[in-house]
Every structure is written in C-alpha cells, then in structure tokens.
Amino acid sequence: MEPPCRDHLDRKETPRELEAEIARFVALHNTELYHEVLGKITPDDVYCGRWERILSHREELKRRTLARRRHHNQGMPGRKGARPDRTPALTPKA
C-alpha cells in the first residue's frame, strides 16, 4: 500500500475521477489549509467574513497568555524588584 502522501500521484482513469480529485483538492485548499499570506486564515474564512473575528480572538488569547506568563514569572526566584511593565534593558558587552 502506498503512503497517504502519494495519493495525489495516482493516475485517474476517467475525466470524472480527475474532476472529483481536483474538486477535493480545491475544497481542501480553500477550507482547511491556512494561508500565510492571509494571516494564517483559510480563504473560506476570508470570503465568508470570519477573518476579523478570528484575528481578534487570536489577539485576545495572546494578550491573556502573556499576562498569565508575566504573572507567573513575577513569582519566580531571582525576580525580586523586576518591573513587569518594562522589558529589562540589555547591557552591551564591552
């Protein structure tokens, strides 16, 4: 049995089989594969107007995650006096 990654290399015996395979690929491409140029959103999400909601949800998750990490790291040993609202300055090597 061929590995699944080689399914696309199978020969199609009839035009109908080829059309079905092309339709399957287009559906996969537009509904399941994230596109970097679209902000890692599917073309279907953009077309249906869901992209703004998806991006704002991702931003909110990122904001909460960073706040949780900041809170967690404030209690870590060696962090006394660290200011969580500022990134420590990097000292250049002499």
C-alpha positions in Angstrom: 0.0 0.0 0.0 1.3 3.5 -0.9 1.8 6.1 1.8 -1.0 8.6 2.0 1.2 11.5 0.9 1.5 9.9 -2.5 -2.3 9.7 -3.1 -2.2 12.7 -5.4 0.1 10.8 -7.7 -2.4 8.1 -8.5 -3.5 8.0 -12.1 -7.1 8.8 -12.8 -8.7 6.5 -15.3 -11.5 8.8 -16.4 -12.1 12.5 -16.6 -14.8 12.2 -14.0 -12.3 10.8 -11.5 -9.9 13.6 -12.3 -12.6 16.3 -11.8 -13.6 14.7 -8.5 -9.9 14.8 -7.3 -9.5 18.4 -8.4 -12.7 19.4 -6.6 -11.5 17.6 -3.5 -8.2 19.4 -3.6 -9.8 22.8 -4.2 -12.2 22.2 -1.2 -9.2 21.2 1.0 -7.2 24.2 -0.2 -10.0 26.7 0.5 -11.5 25.4 3.7 -8.8 23.5 5.7 -5.3 24.8 4.7 -4.2 28.0 6.4 -2.5 30.5 4.1 0.4 32.6 5.4 -0.4 35.5 3.0 -3.9 35.7 4.5 -2.6 35.8 8.1 -2.8 32.0 8.6 -6.5 32.0 7.8 -8.3 29.9 5.2 -9.6 31.6 2.0 -13.1 30.4 3.1 -12.8 32.3 6.4 -11.9 35.5 4.4 -14.6 35.1 1.8 -17.3 34.5 4.5 -16.2 37.4 6.6 -15.0 35.5 9.6 -11.4 36.7 9.4 -11.8 39.8 11.6 -13.4 37.7 14.4 -10.7 35.0 14.1 -7.8 37.6 14.3 -9.3 39.5 17.2 -9.9 36.2 19.1 -6.2 35.2 18.5 -5.1 38.6 19.7 -7.2 38.3 22.9 -5.7 34.8 23.5 -2.2 36.1 23.0 -2.9 39.0 25.4 -4.2 36.7 28.1 -1.4 34.2 27.7 1.2 36.9 28.0 -0.5 38.3 31.1 -0.5 34.8 32.7 3.1 34.3 31.9 4.0 37.7 33.3 2.1 37.0 36.5 3.7 33.5 36.8 7.2 34.8 36.2 6.8 37.6 38.8 6.8 34.9 41.5 9.9 33.1 40.2 13.1 33.2 42.3 15.5 35.9 41.3 12.7 38.2 40.1 12.6 40.5 43.1 12.4 44.1 42.2 11.8 43.3 38.5 9.4 45.6 36.8 6.8 43.5 34.9 5.6 46.5 32.9 9.1 47.0 31.3 11.5 44.8 29.5 14.8 44.8 31.2 17.5 46.7 29.2 20.1 44.7 27.6 23.6 45.7 28.6 26.1 45.7 25.7 29.2 43.7 26.1 32.3 45.7 26.3 
